[in-house]
Amino acid sequence: RAFTDWPIRFADKSEQAGSPDVSFIIAHQGTERLDHVWWTVRSILAQQQVAVECIVVDQTNEPCFGTRLPPAVKNLHRPLPNGMDGWRKSWAFNQGAREARGSTLIFHDGDIVCPAGYAKAVIDGLKDHGAASIQRFLFNLNQTATQQVFDSHLWPTTMKPDRVRQNWEGGTIAIRRDAFFDLGGYDEGFVGWGGEDNEFFDRCKHVG
């Protein structure tokens, strides 16, 4: 039912011409999940009724994508500065935000494909608010189903998910660009997995 109401599509460039209204920003590191990012960015480029851009901030020491991203994606290779190590998602998000052109920013995990109407729903949700977390359900495919997507290039609309999350605070969140910088961006003190999304989610309550 969710896929019927909110279909997922894929494209290699934005379907809407002109300057982007929404900038999707993805933080990335390493070579193990390149296929996940490929499918995620193509679902972002397939957004309907809204002009979008997609920025991938790659903090791997050596560039790892090569031609494994559509040309329409802005691939920022930003190795960590001296004295910084580990997974620095907050740092990468802040880097991407400074390069973004859209008046709305969506900070998005690199392994979550999104429905084609997601950006439009975000724009509608931000008419009276500074930030928006509009996801209700997140469906996790298991490893076998995920590999089938990679191999067949077909989306398994009839496959049962391995897990369903409800009202999760992580994964994807939208905020007006001016409100993001008023809040001071993401807290770069977080290192490793977890925590930065929840902390940022809490601060977004200050902008509505």
C-alpha positions as CSV (number, residue, x, y, z in Angstrom):
1,R,0.0,0.0,0.0
2,A,2.8,2.4,0.8
3,F,4.5,1.8,-2.5
4,T,1.2,2.3,-4.3
5,D,0.6,5.7,-2.6
6,W,4.3,6.7,-2.7
7,P,6.0,5.1,-5.7
8,I,9.7,5.0,-5.9
9,R,11.3,5.9,-9.2
10,F,14.8,6.3,-10.5
11,A,16.5,8.8,-12.9
12,D,20.0,10.0,-13.8
13,K,19.2,13.7,-13.8
14,S,16.7,16.0,-12.2
15,E,13.4,16.0,-14.0
16,Q,12.8,19.7,-13.2
17,A,15.0,22.3,-14.9
18,G,16.3,25.4,-13.3
19,S,18.0,26.3,-10.0
20,P,17.3,23.7,-7.3
21,D,14.6,24.4,-4.7
22,V,15.8,21.4,-2.5
23,S,19.4,20.2,-1.9
24,F,19.8,16.6,-0.8
25,I,23.1,16.1,1.1
26,I,24.6,12.7,1.7
27,A,27.7,11.9,3.8
28,H,29.8,9.0,2.7
29,Q,33.0,7.1,3.6
30,G,34.6,3.9,2.3
31,T,34.0,1.6,-0.6
32,E,31.6,-1.0,0.9
33,R,28.3,0.7,0.2
34,L,28.7,2.3,-3.3
35,D,25.8,0.4,-4.8
36,H,23.5,1.6,-2.0
37,V,24.5,5.2,-2.7
38,W,24.0,4.7,-6.5
39,W,20.3,3.7,-6.0
40,T,19.7,6.3,-3.4
41,V,20.9,9.2,-5.5
42,R,18.9,8.0,-8.5
43,S,15.8,8.0,-6.4
44,I,16.6,11.6,-5.4
45,L,17.1,12.7,-9.0
46,A,13.7,11.3,-9.8
47,Q,11.8,13.7,-7.6
48,Q,8.7,15.1,-9.2
49,Q,7.4,18.7,-9.3
50,V,10.4,20.1,-7.5
51,A,13.9,21.0,-8.8
52,V,16.5,19.2,-6.8
53,E,20.2,18.8,-6.5
54,C,22.1,15.9,-4.9
55,I,25.4,16.4,-3.1
56,V,27.5,13.5,-2.0
57,V,30.3,14.4,0.5
58,D,32.9,11.7,0.3
59,Q,35.4,11.8,3.2
60,T,37.3,8.7,2.1
61,N,41.1,9.5,1.8
62,E,41.1,8.5,-1.9
63,P,38.2,9.3,-4.2
64,C,36.1,6.1,-4.4
65,F,33.2,6.8,-6.7
66,G,34.9,7.5,-10.1
67,T,32.1,7.1,-12.6
68,R,29.8,5.3,-10.2
69,L,27.6,8.3,-9.7
70,P,25.3,9.9,-12.3
71,P,27.0,13.1,-13.7
72,A,24.2,15.2,-12.3
73,V,25.3,14.4,-8.8
74,K,27.8,16.8,-7.2
75,N,30.5,14.6,-5.8
76,L,32.6,16.5,-3.2
77,H,35.7,14.7,-2.3
78,R,36.6,16.1,1.2
79,P,39.1,14.0,3.1
80,L,39.2,14.6,6.8
81,P,41.6,17.4,7.9
82,N,44.8,16.5,9.9
83,G,43.9,15.6,13.4
84,M,40.4,14.2,12.5
85,D,39.7,10.5,12.0
86,G,36.8,8.1,12.2
87,W,33.3,8.5,10.7
88,R,32.4,12.2,10.8
89,K,28.9,12.4,9.4
90,S,28.2,15.8,11.1
91,W,31.3,17.3,9.6
92,A,30.4,16.0,6.1
93,F,26.9,17.4,6.4
94,N,28.1,20.8,7.3
95,Q,30.5,20.7,4.3
96,G,27.7,19.9,2.0
97,A,25.4,22.5,3.4
98,R,27.9,25.2,2.5
99,E,27.9,24.1,-1.1
100,A,24.1,23.7,-1.4
101,R,22.1,26.0,-3.6
102,G,18.6,25.1,-2.5
103,S,16.6,27.1,0.0
104,T,15.7,23.8,1.6
105,L,18.2,21.3,2.8
106,I,17.5,17.5,3.2
107,F,20.2,15.6,5.1
108,H,19.8,12.0,3.9
109,D,21.4,8.7,4.6
110,G,23.1,7.1,1.6
111,D,21.2,3.8,1.8
112,I,17.6,5.1,1.9
113,V,15.8,5.4,-1.4
114,C,12.9,7.9,-1.2
115,P,9.5,8.1,-3.0
116,A,9.3,10.4,-6.0
117,G,7.0,12.8,-4.1
118,Y,9.2,13.2,-1.1
119,A,10.7,16.6,-1.9
120,K,7.3,18.0,-2.8
121,A,5.9,16.8,0.5
122,V,8.8,18.4,2.3
123,I,8.2,21.7,0.6
124,D,4.5,21.5,1.7
125,G,5.5,20.7,5.2
126,L,7.9,23.6,5.5
127,K,5.3,26.3,4.6
128,D,4.6,27.0,8.2
129,H,7.7,25.4,9.9
130,G,11.4,25.8,9.9
131,A,12.2,22.1,9.8
132,A,10.3,18.9,8.9
133,S,10.7,15.2,9.7
134,I,7.9,13.7,7.6
135,Q,8.9,10.0,7.3
136,R,6.4,7.7,8.9
137,F,7.6,4.2,7.9
138,L,11.1,3.1,6.9
139,F,11.2,-0.4,5.3
140,N,14.4,-2.3,5.6
141,L,15.1,-4.9,3.0
142,N,17.3,-7.9,4.1
143,Q,20.6,-8.5,2.4
144,T,19.2,-11.0,-0.1
145,A,16.5,-8.7,-1.3
146,T,19.0,-5.8,-1.5
147,Q,21.3,-7.8,-3.6
148,Q,18.4,-8.8,-5.9
149,V,17.8,-5.1,-6.5
150,F,21.5,-4.5,-7.3
151,D,21.5,-7.5,-9.7
152,S,18.2,-7.1,-11.5
153,H,17.8,-3.3,-11.4
154,L,14.2,-3.9,-10.5
155,W,12.5,-2.6,-7.4
156,P,10.8,-5.4,-5.3
157,T,7.4,-3.8,-4.7
158,T,5.9,-7.1,-3.6
159,M,8.7,-8.2,-1.3
160,K,8.1,-8.2,2.4
161,P,10.5,-6.0,4.4
162,D,12.8,-7.5,6.9
163,R,12.0,-4.7,9.4
164,V,9.8,-1.7,9.7
165,R,10.7,1.4,11.6
166,Q,8.1,3.9,12.7
167,N,8.7,7.6,13.3
168,W,12.5,7.2,13.4
169,E,14.4,10.5,14.1
170,G,17.3,9.5,11.9
171,G,17.8,8.8,8.2
172,T,16.4,11.9,6.7
173,I,15.4,15.4,7.9
174,A,14.6,18.7,6.1
175,I,15.3,22.2,7.2
176,R,15.2,25.7,5.6
177,R,18.7,26.7,4.7
178,D,18.6,29.9,6.8
179,A,17.3,28.0,9.8
180,F,20.1,25.5,9.5
181,F,22.8,28.1,9.8
182,D,20.9,29.9,12.5
183,L,21.0,26.7,14.5
184,G,24.8,26.4,13.9
185,G,24.5,23.3,11.7
186,Y,25.4,19.8,12.9
187,D,27.5,19.3,16.0
188,E,30.9,18.1,14.7
189,G,31.8,16.7,18.1
190,F,30.1,13.5,17.2
191,V,32.4,10.7,16.0
192,G,31.3,7.3,14.9
193,W,27.7,6.1,14.4
194,G,24.7,7.5,16.2
195,G,23.7,10.4,18.3
196,E,24.2,13.3,15.8
197,D,20.8,12.8,14.2
198,N,18.9,12.8,17.5
199,E,20.8,15.9,18.8
200,F,20.1,17.8,15.6
201,F,16.4,16.7,15.6
202,D,16.0,18.1,19.1
203,R,17.5,21.5,18.2
204,C,15.2,21.7,15.1
205,K,12.3,22.1,17.6
206,H,13.6,25.6,18.2
207,V,12.8,26.6,14.6
208,G,9.4,24.9,14.7
